[in-house]
Amino acid sequence: MRPLDGYSTQLLADGARRSATFADLIAHVEHSRVIVYISAEQTLVLSGSLAFMADAEWVTYLRVHIRRPPWPEQPPIATLAHELRHALEVAAAPERVTDGRALKALYAKIGFRVGIDAVDSDAARATEVRVRRELADELARQPPSHP
């Protein structure tokens, strides 16, 4: 994992602390054949995306873009979990993803279209739902704050 800004660094730390599923994703990515660069951007149209960057002999470099919301109360931890699941799908692909075309071919096999040039997978959606549930459960366990 290579967060490219302070917000992404904090998002990874908060996600790992607040969600067991998120912490597992980080561990699996760190022991896979992908290196994931993460950047947070306020102008991103989608809530998150995964892009191919480069391929080396033993590793595939990917980039995750996360939309940074204008409100700090709702960090996109679950969205980042969704994108990390996509990174693991790339790592587990039977044929190595060596370029953008191979990434599109992978998702033509394992995913489905969600827009003009966007694809998704059931596994990534399920991961996002699971992390959202864990975050909600964590908030529900916190004692109420008093003014």
Secondary structure, DSSP 8 states (H G I E B T S, - for coil): -EE-SHHHHHHHHHHHHH-HHHHHHHHHHHTSSEEEEEEEETT-SSSEEEEEEEE-SS-EEEEEEEE--S-TTS--HHHHHHHHHHHHHHHH-SS---SHHHHHHHHHHH-EE-SSS-EE-HHHHHHHHHHHHHHHHHHHHS-----
